[in-house]
Amino acid sequence: MIGVILDFPGGTLEQHDEAVKRMGFEPGGPAQPDCLFHWVAKTDTGIRVVDVWTSRDAFDRALNQDFGPPASDLQMPDPEISFYDVHAYLRSPISDG
């Protein structure tokens, strides 16, 4: 598993939401099969996305094939990306339901 932090300096929540919509997803709904978790928040300089993926390859594929085209169309800034090997995680039993 890989943890990913994407900082989009100058990006907006509206751009993020529209890109997600163009990919065929809805906030609070299911994500891509290899994306275990995704959240986004406004920062002082733009937006931050935090994800957990099954692998780096799955993330790279989704970034380039799924997210890249709508992000480019919406003129989102290029993200600053940090990767982390996930050692362990916990999840709520609520997510099982």
Backbone as XML, in Angstrom:
<?xml version="1.0"?>
<chain id="A" units="angstrom">
  <residue number="1" name="MET">
    <atom name="N" x="0.843" y="-1.187" z="0.000"/>
    <atom name="CA" x="0.000" y="0.000" z="0.000"/>
    <atom name="C" x="0.879" y="1.238" z="0.000"/>
  </residue>
  <residue number="2" name="ILE">
    <atom name="N" x="0.323" y="2.293" z="-0.602"/>
    <atom name="CA" x="1.057" y="3.543" z="-0.688"/>
    <atom name="C" x="0.152" y="4.694" z="-0.261"/>
  </residue>
  <residue number="3" name="GLY">
    <atom name="N" x="0.670" y="5.546" z="0.609"/>
    <atom name="CA" x="-0.021" y="6.772" z="0.969"/>
    <atom name="C" x="0.472" y="7.880" z="0.053"/>
  </residue>
  <residue number="4" name="VAL">
    <atom name="N" x="-0.432" y="8.730" z="-0.390"/>
    <atom name="CA" x="-0.080" y="9.796" z="-1.320"/>
    <atom name="C" x="-0.676" y="11.106" z="-0.833"/>
  </residue>
  <residue number="5" name="ILE">
    <atom name="N" x="0.156" y="12.139" z="-0.780"/>
    <atom name="CA" x="-0.315" y="13.495" z="-0.480"/>
    <atom name="C" x="-0.043" y="14.339" z="-1.710"/>
  </residue>
  <residue number="6" name="LEU">
    <atom name="N" x="-1.106" y="14.960" z="-2.220"/>
    <atom name="CA" x="-0.995" y="15.831" z="-3.384"/>
    <atom name="C" x="-1.394" y="17.238" z="-2.977"/>
  </residue>
  <residue number="7" name="ASP">
    <atom name="N" x="-0.470" y="18.180" z="-3.077"/>
    <atom name="CA" x="-0.766" y="19.580" z="-2.804"/>
    <atom name="C" x="-0.875" y="20.315" z="-4.136"/>
  </residue>
  <residue number="8" name="PHE">
    <atom name="N" x="-2.007" y="20.986" z="-4.327"/>
    <atom name="CA" x="-2.274" y="21.743" z="-5.545"/>
    <atom name="C" x="-2.250" y="23.228" z="-5.197"/>
  </residue>
  <residue number="9" name="PRO">
    <atom name="N" x="-1.074" y="23.888" z="-5.286"/>
    <atom name="CA" x="-1.022" y="25.316" z="-4.976"/>
    <atom name="C" x="-1.904" y="26.087" z="-5.963"/>
  </residue>
  <residue number="10" name="GLY">
    <atom name="N" x="-2.827" y="26.867" z="-5.450"/>
    <atom name="CA" x="-3.724" y="27.630" z="-6.308"/>
    <atom name="C" x="-4.936" y="26.841" z="-6.778"/>
  </residue>
  <residue number="11" name="GLY">
    <atom name="N" x="-5.006" y="25.546" z="-6.449"/>
    <atom name="CA" x="-6.162" y="24.737" z="-6.824"/>
    <atom name="C" x="-7.355" y="25.061" z="-5.950"/>
  </residue>
  <residue number="12" name="THR">
    <atom name="N" x="-8.546" y="24.744" z="-6.454"/>
    <atom name="CA" x="-9.763" y="25.031" z="-5.700"/>
    <atom name="C" x="-10.568" y="23.755" z="-5.479"/>
  </residue>
  <residue number="13" name="LEU">
    <atom name="N" x="-11.394" y="23.788" z="-4.450"/>
    <atom name="CA" x="-12.289" y="22.662" z="-4.191"/>
    <atom name="C" x="-13.261" y="22.463" z="-5.354"/>
  </residue>
  <residue number="14" name="GLU">
    <atom name="N" x="-13.667" y="23.552" z="-5.988"/>
    <atom name="CA" x="-14.579" y="23.457" z="-7.121"/>
    <atom name="C" x="-13.923" y="22.720" z="-8.290"/>
  </residue>
  <residue number="15" name="GLN">
    <atom name="N" x="-12.644" y="22.991" z="-8.542"/>
    <atom name="CA" x="-11.931" y="22.263" z="-9.602"/>
    <atom name="C" x="-11.864" y="20.779" z="-9.263"/>
  </residue>
  <residue number="16" name="HIS">
    <atom name="N" x="-11.533" y="20.474" z="-8.022"/>
    <atom name="CA" x="-11.459" y="19.074" z="-7.598"/>
    <atom name="C" x="-12.794" y="18.385" z="-7.805"/>
  </residue>
  <residue number="17" name="ASP">
    <atom name="N" x="-13.868" y="19.000" z="-7.308"/>
    <atom name="CA" x="-15.193" y="18.381" z="-7.385"/>
    <atom name="C" x="-15.624" y="18.169" z="-8.832"/>
  </residue>
  <residue number="18" name="GLU">
    <atom name="N" x="-15.320" y="19.122" z="-9.693"/>
    <atom name="CA" x="-15.691" y="18.985" z="-11.102"/>
    <atom name="C" x="-14.863" y="17.882" z="-11.772"/>
  </residue>
  <residue number="19" name="ALA">
    <atom name="N" x="-13.570" y="17.787" z="-11.440"/>
    <atom name="CA" x="-12.733" y="16.720" z="-12.002"/>
    <atom name="C" x="-13.257" y="15.356" z="-11.573"/>
  </residue>
  <residue number="20" name="VAL">
    <atom name="N" x="-13.612" y="15.224" z="-10.308"/>
    <atom name="CA" x="-14.158" y="13.963" z="-9.794"/>
    <atom name="C" x="-15.463" y="13.627" z="-10.513"/>
  </residue>
  <residue number="21" name="LYS">
    <atom name="N" x="-16.311" y="14.619" z="-10.697"/>
    <atom name="CA" x="-17.585" y="14.426" z="-11.401"/>
    <atom name="C" x="-17.342" y="13.951" z="-12.836"/>
  </residue>
  <residue number="22" name="ARG">
    <atom name="N" x="-16.381" y="14.564" z="-13.514"/>
    <atom name="CA" x="-16.074" y="14.184" z="-14.901"/>
    <atom name="C" x="-15.512" y="12.772" z="-14.995"/>
  </residue>
  <residue number="23" name="MET">
    <atom name="N" x="-14.930" y="12.288" z="-13.896"/>
    <atom name="CA" x="-14.420" y="10.917" z="-13.854"/>
    <atom name="C" x="-15.551" y="9.919" z="-13.570"/>
  </residue>
  <residue number="24" name="GLY">
    <atom name="N" x="-16.741" y="10.422" z="-13.252"/>
    <atom name="CA" x="-17.881" y="9.555" z="-13.002"/>
    <atom name="C" x="-18.084" y="9.180" z="-11.551"/>
  </residue>
  <residue number="25" name="PHE">
    <atom name="N" x="-17.489" y="9.946" z="-10.633"/>
    <atom name="CA" x="-17.614" y="9.672" z="-9.205"/>
    <atom name="C" x="-18.386" y="10.787" z="-8.515"/>
  </residue>
  <residue number="26" name="GLU">
    <atom name="N" x="-18.902" y="10.481" z="-7.333"/>
    <atom name="CA" x="-19.650" y="11.445" z="-6.528"/>
    <atom name="C" x="-19.005" y="11.553" z="-5.152"/>
  </residue>
  <residue number="27" name="PRO">
    <atom name="N" x="-18.927" y="12.768" z="-4.573"/>
    <atom name="CA" x="-18.408" y="12.895" z="-3.215"/>
    <atom name="C" x="-19.169" y="11.983" z="-2.246"/>
  </residue>
  <residue number="28" name="GLY">
    <atom name="N" x="-18.437" y="11.263" z="-1.421"/>
    <atom name="CA" x="-19.024" y="10.338" z="-0.455"/>
    <atom name="C" x="-19.333" y="8.969" z="-1.024"/>
  </residue>
  <residue number="29" name="GLY">
    <atom name="N" x="-19.177" y="8.818" z="-2.322"/>
    <atom name="CA" x="-19.459" y="7.537" z="-2.969"/>
    <atom name="C" x="-18.199" y="6.705" z="-3.123"/>
  </residue>
  <residue number="30" name="PRO">
    <atom name="N" x="-18.320" y="5.586" z="-3.838"/>
    <atom name="CA" x="-17.158" y="4.724" z="-4.056"/>
    <atom name="C" x="-16.111" y="5.405" z="-4.935"/>
  </residue>
  <residue number="31" name="ALA">
    <atom name="N" x="-14.882" y="4.979" z="-4.741"/>
    <atom name="CA" x="-13.758" y="5.482" z="-5.530"/>
    <atom name="C" x="-13.325" y="4.413" z="-6.532"/>
  </residue>
  <residue number="32" name="GLN">
    <atom name="N" x="-12.236" y="4.681" z="-7.215"/>
    <atom name="CA" x="-11.673" y="3.681" z="-8.115"/>
    <atom name="C" x="-11.333" y="2.436" z="-7.316"/>
  </residue>
  <residue number="33" name="PRO">
    <atom name="N" x="-11.363" y="1.261" z="-7.950"/>
    <atom name="CA" x="-11.150" y="0.003" z="-7.221"/>
    <atom name="C" x="-9.842" y="-0.059" z="-6.423"/>
  </residue>
  <residue number="34" name="ASP">
    <atom name="N" x="-8.768" y="0.539" z="-6.917"/>
    <atom name="CA" x="-7.486" y="0.462" z="-6.224"/>
    <atom name="C" x="-7.245" y="1.608" z="-5.250"/>
  </residue>
  <residue number="35" name="CYS">
    <atom name="N" x="-8.192" y="2.543" z="-5.170"/>
    <atom name="CA" x="-8.092" y="3.653" z="-4.216"/>
    <atom name="C" x="-8.845" y="3.249" z="-2.953"/>
  </residue>
  <residue number="36" name="LEU">
    <atom name="N" x="-8.112" y="3.030" z="-1.880"/>
    <atom name="CA" x="-8.723" y="2.585" z="-0.638"/>
    <atom name="C" x="-9.358" y="3.726" z="0.134"/>
  </residue>
  <residue number="37" name="PHE">
    <atom name="N" x="-8.827" y="4.934" z="-0.033"/>
    <atom name="CA" x="-9.373" y="6.082" z="0.674"/>
    <atom name="C" x="-8.925" y="7.363" z="-0.006"/>
  </residue>
  <residue number="38" name="HIS">
    <atom name="N" x="-9.800" y="8.373" z="0.003"/>
    <atom name="CA" x="-9.511" y="9.661" z="-0.639"/>
    <atom name="C" x="-10.214" y="10.754" z="0.145"/>
  </residue>
  <residue number="39" name="TRP">
    <atom name="N" x="-9.488" y="11.820" z="0.456"/>
    <atom name="CA" x="-10.141" y="13.006" z="1.004"/>
    <atom name="C" x="-9.428" y="14.240" z="0.493"/>
  </residue>
  <residue number="40" name="VAL">
    <atom name="N" x="-10.147" y="15.363" z="0.514"/>
    <atom name="CA" x="-9.607" y="16.633" z="0.034"/>
    <atom name="C" x="-10.010" y="17.731" z="1.001"/>
  </residue>
  <residue number="41" name="ALA">
    <atom name="N" x="-9.136" y="18.729" z="1.155"/>
    <atom name="CA" x="-9.418" y="19.872" z="2.021"/>
    <atom name="C" x="-8.767" y="21.125" z="1.450"/>
  </residue>
  <residue number="42" name="LYS">
    <atom name="N" x="-9.352" y="22.256" z="1.775"/>
    <atom name="CA" x="-8.776" y="23.543" z="1.412"/>
    <atom name="C" x="-7.605" y="23.828" z="2.340"/>
  </residue>
  <residue number="43" name="THR">
    <atom name="N" x="-6.547" y="24.392" z="1.794"/>
    <atom name="CA" x="-5.391" y="24.824" z="2.585"/>
    <atom name="C" x="-5.220" y="26.333" z="2.417"/>
  </residue>
  <residue number="44" name="ASP">
    <atom name="N" x="-4.229" y="26.897" z="3.089"/>
    <atom name="CA" x="-3.958" y="28.332" z="2.954"/>
    <atom name="C" x="-3.488" y="28.697" z="1.556"/>
  </residue>
  <residue number="45" name="THR">
    <atom name="N" x="-2.951" y="27.700" z="0.818"/>
    <atom name="CA" x="-2.372" y="27.999" z="-0.501"/>
    <atom name="C" x="-3.086" y="27.311" z="-1.663"/>
  </residue>
  <residue number="46" name="GLY">
    <atom name="N" x="-4.097" y="26.509" z="-1.390"/>
    <atom name="CA" x="-4.786" y="25.786" z="-2.463"/>
    <atom name="C" x="-5.620" y="24.664" z="-1.888"/>
  </residue>
  <residue number="47" name="ILE">
    <atom name="N" x="-5.369" y="23.428" z="-2.382"/>
    <atom name="CA" x="-6.053" y="22.254" z="-1.846"/>
    <atom name="C" x="-5.052" y="21.128" z="-1.629"/>
  </residue>
  <residue number="48" name="ARG">
    <atom name="N" x="-5.404" y="20.236" z="-0.716"/>
    <atom name="CA" x="-4.599" y="19.042" z="-0.435"/>
    <atom name="C" x="-5.491" y="17.822" z="-0.585"/>
  </residue>
  <residue number="49" name="VAL">
    <atom name="N" x="-4.992" y="16.830" z="-1.310"/>
    <atom name="CA" x="-5.649" y="15.536" z="-1.469"/>
    <atom name="C" x="-4.791" y="14.503" z="-0.761"/>
  </residue>
  <residue number="50" name="VAL">
    <atom name="N" x="-5.414" y="13.641" z="0.028"/>
    <atom name="CA" x="-4.707" y="12.557" z="0.706"/>
    <atom name="C" x="-5.393" y="11.252" z="0.317"/>
  </residue>
  <residue number="51" name="ASP">
    <atom name="N" x="-4.603" y="10.334" z="-0.212"/>
    <atom name="CA" x="-5.115" y="9.047" z="-0.687"/>
    <atom name="C" x="-4.318" y="7.899" z="-0.095"/>
  </residue>
  <residue number="52" name="VAL">
    <atom name="N" x="-4.934" y="6.725" z="-0.088"/>
    <atom name="CA" x="-4.235" y="5.455" z="0.142"/>
    <atom name="C" x="-4.604" y="4.555" z="-1.038"/>
  </residue>
  <residue number="53" name="TRP">
    <atom name="N" x="-3.601" y="4.018" z="-1.702"/>
    <atom name="CA" x="-3.765" y="3.174" z="-2.886"/>
    <atom name="C" x="-3.168" y="1.803" z="-2.639"/>
  </residue>
  <residue number="54" name="THR">
    <atom name="N" x="-3.638" y="0.820" z="-3.390"/>
    <atom name="CA" x="-3.104" y="-0.536" z="-3.261"/>
    <atom name="C" x="-1.653" y="-0.609" z="-3.712"/>
  </residue>
  <residue number="55" name="SER">
    <atom name="N" x="-1.247" y="0.262" z="-4.647"/>
    <atom name="CA" x="0.143" y="0.249" z="-5.134"/>
    <atom name="C" x="0.466" y="1.577" z="-5.819"/>
  </residue>
  <residue number="56" name="ARG">
    <atom name="N" x="1.746" y="1.824" z="-5.984"/>
    <atom name="CA" x="2.198" y="3.019" z="-6.708"/>
    <atom name="C" x="1.768" y="2.935" z="-8.170"/>
  </residue>
  <residue number="57" name="ASP">
    <atom name="N" x="1.850" y="1.743" z="-8.760"/>
    <atom name="CA" x="1.436" y="1.581" z="-10.161"/>
    <atom name="C" x="-0.032" y="1.945" z="-10.344"/>
  </residue>
  <residue number="58" name="ALA">
    <atom name="N" x="-0.889" y="1.508" z="-9.417"/>
    <atom name="CA" x="-2.318" y="1.819" z="-9.513"/>
    <atom name="C" x="-2.546" y="3.323" z="-9.422"/>
  </residue>
  <residue number="59" name="PHE">
    <atom name="N" x="-1.828" y="3.993" z="-8.513"/>
    <atom name="CA" x="-1.947" y="5.447" z="-8.399"/>
    <atom name="C" x="-1.494" y="6.132" z="-9.683"/>
  </residue>
  <residue number="60" name="ASP">
    <atom name="N" x="-0.315" y="5.753" z="-10.180"/>
    <atom name="CA" x="0.221" y="6.383" z="-11.396"/>
    <atom name="C" x="-0.735" y="6.213" z="-12.575"/>
  </residue>
  <residue number="61" name="ARG">
    <atom name="N" x="-1.284" y="5.034" z="-12.712"/>
    <atom name="CA" x="-2.224" y="4.753" z="-13.805"/>
    <atom name="C" x="-3.462" y="5.652" z="-13.681"/>
  </residue>
  <residue number="62" name="ALA">
    <atom name="N" x="-4.022" y="5.744" z="-12.490"/>
    <atom name="CA" x="-5.208" y="6.573" z="-12.277"/>
    <atom name="C" x="-4.902" y="8.053" z="-12.497"/>
  </residue>
  <residue number="63" name="LEU">
    <atom name="N" x="-3.756" y="8.496" z="-12.012"/>
    <atom name="CA" x="-3.385" y="9.902" z="-12.178"/>
    <atom name="C" x="-3.275" y="10.254" z="-13.653"/>
  </residue>
  <residue number="64" name="ASN">
    <atom name="N" x="-2.605" y="9.415" z="-14.409"/>
    <atom name="CA" x="-2.356" y="9.721" z="-15.820"/>
    <atom name="C" x="-3.562" y="9.463" z="-16.725"/>
  </residue>
  <residue number="65" name="GLN">
    <atom name="N" x="-4.302" y="8.402" z="-16.474"/>
    <atom name="CA" x="-5.397" y="8.032" z="-17.379"/>
    <atom name="C" x="-6.740" y="8.616" z="-16.961"/>
  </residue>
  <residue number="66" name="ASP">
    <atom name="N" x="-7.007" y="8.645" z="-15.665"/>
    <atom name="CA" x="-8.340" y="9.041" z="-15.203"/>
    <atom name="C" x="-8.420" y="10.497" z="-14.758"/>
  </residue>
  <residue number="67" name="PHE">
    <atom name="N" x="-7.490" y="10.928" z="-13.915"/>
    <atom name="CA" x="-7.558" y="12.264" z="-13.343"/>
    <atom name="C" x="-6.896" y="13.315" z="-14.229"/>
  </residue>
  <residue number="68" name="GLY">
    <atom name="N" x="-5.831" y="12.943" z="-14.907"/>
    <atom name="CA" x="-5.064" y="13.901" z="-15.704"/>
    <atom name="C" x="-5.872" y="14.669" z="-16.728"/>
  </residue>
  <residue number="69" name="PRO">
    <atom name="N" x="-6.652" y="13.988" z="-17.578"/>
    <atom name="CA" x="-7.392" y="14.732" z="-18.606"/>
    <atom name="C" x="-8.386" y="15.756" z="-18.043"/>
  </residue>
  <residue number="70" name="PRO">
    <atom name="N" x="-9.262" y="15.388" z="-17.077"/>
    <atom name="CA" x="-10.168" y="16.434" z="-16.579"/>
    <atom name="C" x="-9.433" y="17.530" z="-15.820"/>
  </residue>
  <residue number="71" name="ALA">
    <atom name="N" x="-8.364" y="17.184" z="-15.105"/>
    <atom name="CA" x="-7.603" y="18.201" z="-14.372"/>
    <atom name="C" x="-6.978" y="19.193" z="-15.344"/>
  </residue>
  <residue number="72" name="SER">
    <atom name="N" x="-6.473" y="18.693" z="-16.453"/>
    <atom name="CA" x="-5.895" y="19.564" z="-17.474"/>
    <atom name="C" x="-6.959" y="20.454" z="-18.090"/>
  </residue>
  <residue number="73" name="ASP">
    <atom name="N" x="-8.120" y="19.868" z="-18.426"/>
    <atom name="CA" x="-9.214" y="20.652" z="-19.000"/>
    <atom name="C" x="-9.661" y="21.766" z="-18.062"/>
  </residue>
  <residue number="74" name="LEU">
    <atom name="N" x="-9.606" y="21.511" z="-16.759"/>
    <atom name="CA" x="-10.030" y="22.492" z="-15.754"/>
    <atom name="C" x="-8.902" y="23.431" z="-15.346"/>
  </residue>
  <residue number="75" name="GLN">
    <atom name="N" x="-7.742" y="23.287" z="-15.987"/>
    <atom name="CA" x="-6.563" y="24.116" z="-15.716"/>
    <atom name="C" x="-6.134" y="24.065" z="-14.251"/>
  </residue>
  <residue number="76" name="MET">
    <atom name="N" x="-6.208" y="22.853" z="-13.680"/>
    <atom name="CA" x="-5.704" y="22.677" z="-12.318"/>
    <atom name="C" x="-4.185" y="22.769" z="-12.339"/>
  </residue>
  <residue number="77" name="PRO">
    <atom name="N" x="-3.592" y="23.346" z="-11.308"/>
    <atom name="CA" x="-2.131" y="23.397" z="-11.257"/>
    <atom name="C" x="-1.557" y="21.993" z="-11.066"/>
  </residue>
  <residue number="78" name="ASP">
    <atom name="N" x="-0.318" y="21.806" z="-11.508"/>
    <atom name="CA" x="0.355" y="20.527" z="-11.275"/>
    <atom name="C" x="0.555" y="20.336" z="-9.775"/>
  </residue>
  <residue number="79" name="PRO">
    <atom name="N" x="0.298" y="19.131" z="-9.284"/>
    <atom name="CA" x="0.442" y="18.910" z="-7.843"/>
    <atom name="C" x="1.889" y="18.658" z="-7.437"/>
  </residue>
  <residue number="80" name="GLU">
    <atom name="N" x="2.163" y="18.992" z="-6.184"/>
    <atom name="CA" x="3.396" y="18.554" z="-5.523"/>
    <atom name="C" x="3.017" y="17.243" z="-4.833"/>
  </residue>
  <residue number="81" name="ILE">
    <atom name="N" x="3.699" y="16.143" z="-5.171"/>
    <atom name="CA" x="3.287" y="14.816" z="-4.715"/>
    <atom name="C" x="4.330" y="14.223" z="-3.784"/>
  </residue>
  <residue number="82" name="SER">
    <atom name="N" x="3.856" y="13.685" z="-2.645"/>
    <atom name="CA" x="4.702" y="12.954" z="-1.700"/>
    <atom name="C" x="4.140" y="11.546" z="-1.548"/>
  </residue>
  <residue number="83" name="PHE">
    <atom name="N" x="5.032" y="10.546" z="-1.487"/>
    <atom name="CA" x="4.627" y="9.153" z="-1.351"/>
    <atom name="C" x="5.147" y="8.578" z="-0.039"/>
  </residue>
  <residue number="84" name="TYR">
    <atom name="N" x="4.347" y="7.687" z="0.549"/>
    <atom name="CA" x="4.712" y="7.057" z="1.805"/>
    <atom name="C" x="4.313" y="5.586" z="1.761"/>
  </residue>
  <residue number="85" name="ASP">
    <atom name="N" x="5.216" y="4.705" z="2.142"/>
    <atom name="CA" x="4.864" y="3.298" z="2.278"/>
    <atom name="C" x="4.015" y="3.150" z="3.532"/>
  </residue>
  <residue number="86" name="VAL">
    <atom name="N" x="2.832" y="2.579" z="3.392"/>
    <atom name="CA" x="1.922" y="2.421" z="4.523"/>
    <atom name="C" x="2.345" y="1.197" z="5.325"/>
  </residue>
  <residue number="87" name="HIS">
    <atom name="N" x="2.656" y="1.406" z="6.567"/>
    <atom name="CA" x="3.058" y="0.324" z="7.474"/>
    <atom name="C" x="1.839" y="-0.427" z="8.000"/>
  </residue>
  <residue number="88" name="ALA">
    <atom name="N" x="0.847" y="0.319" z="8.458"/>
    <atom name="CA" x="-0.357" y="-0.280" z="9.037"/>
    <atom name="C" x="-1.475" y="0.750" z="8.970"/>
  </residue>
  <residue number="89" name="TYR">
    <atom name="N" x="-2.694" y="0.262" z="9.093"/>
    <atom name="CA" x="-3.832" y="1.165" z="9.118"/>
    <atom name="C" x="-4.950" y="0.555" z="9.947"/>
  </residue>
  <residue number="90" name="LEU">
    <atom name="N" x="-5.856" y="1.405" z="10.384"/>
    <atom name="CA" x="-7.056" y="0.996" z="11.099"/>
    <atom name="C" x="-8.245" y="1.538" z="10.323"/>
  </residue>
  <residue number="91" name="ARG">
    <atom name="N" x="-9.386" y="0.897" z="10.449"/>
    <atom name="CA" x="-10.587" y="1.422" z="9.805"/>
    <atom name="C" x="-11.780" y="1.200" z="10.710"/>
  </residue>
  <residue number="92" name="SER">
    <atom name="N" x="-12.757" y="2.018" z="10.530"/>
    <atom name="CA" x="-13.976" y="1.937" z="11.336"/>
    <atom name="C" x="-14.847" y="0.787" z="10.855"/>
  </residue>
  <residue number="93" name="PRO">
    <atom name="N" x="-15.509" y="0.082" z="11.775"/>
    <atom name="CA" x="-16.450" y="-0.946" z="11.337"/>
    <atom name="C" x="-17.637" y="-0.362" z="10.586"/>
  </residue>
  <residue number="94" name="ILE">
    <atom name="N" x="-17.852" y="0.943" z="10.723"/>
    <atom name="CA" x="-18.930" y="1.611" z="9.989"/>
    <atom name="C" x="-18.698" y="1.468" z="8.492"/>
  </residue>
  <residue number="95" name="SER">
    <atom name="N" x="-17.425" y="1.482" z="8.060"/>
    <atom name="CA" x="-17.128" y="1.402" z="6.623"/>
    <atom name="C" x="-17.449" y="0.024" z="6.045"/>
  </residue>
  <residue number="96" name="ASP">
    <atom name="N" x="-17.715" y="-0.973" z="6.893"/>
    <atom name="CA" x="-18.079" y="-2.302" z="6.413"/>
    <atom name="C" x="-19.536" y="-2.357" z="5.947"/>
  </residue>
  <residue number="97" name="GLY">
    <atom name="N" x="-20.349" y="-1.427" z="6.402"/>
    <atom name="CA" x="-21.780" y="-1.492" z="6.186"/>
    <atom name="C" x="-22.233" y="-1.000" z="4.890"/>
  </residue>
</chain>
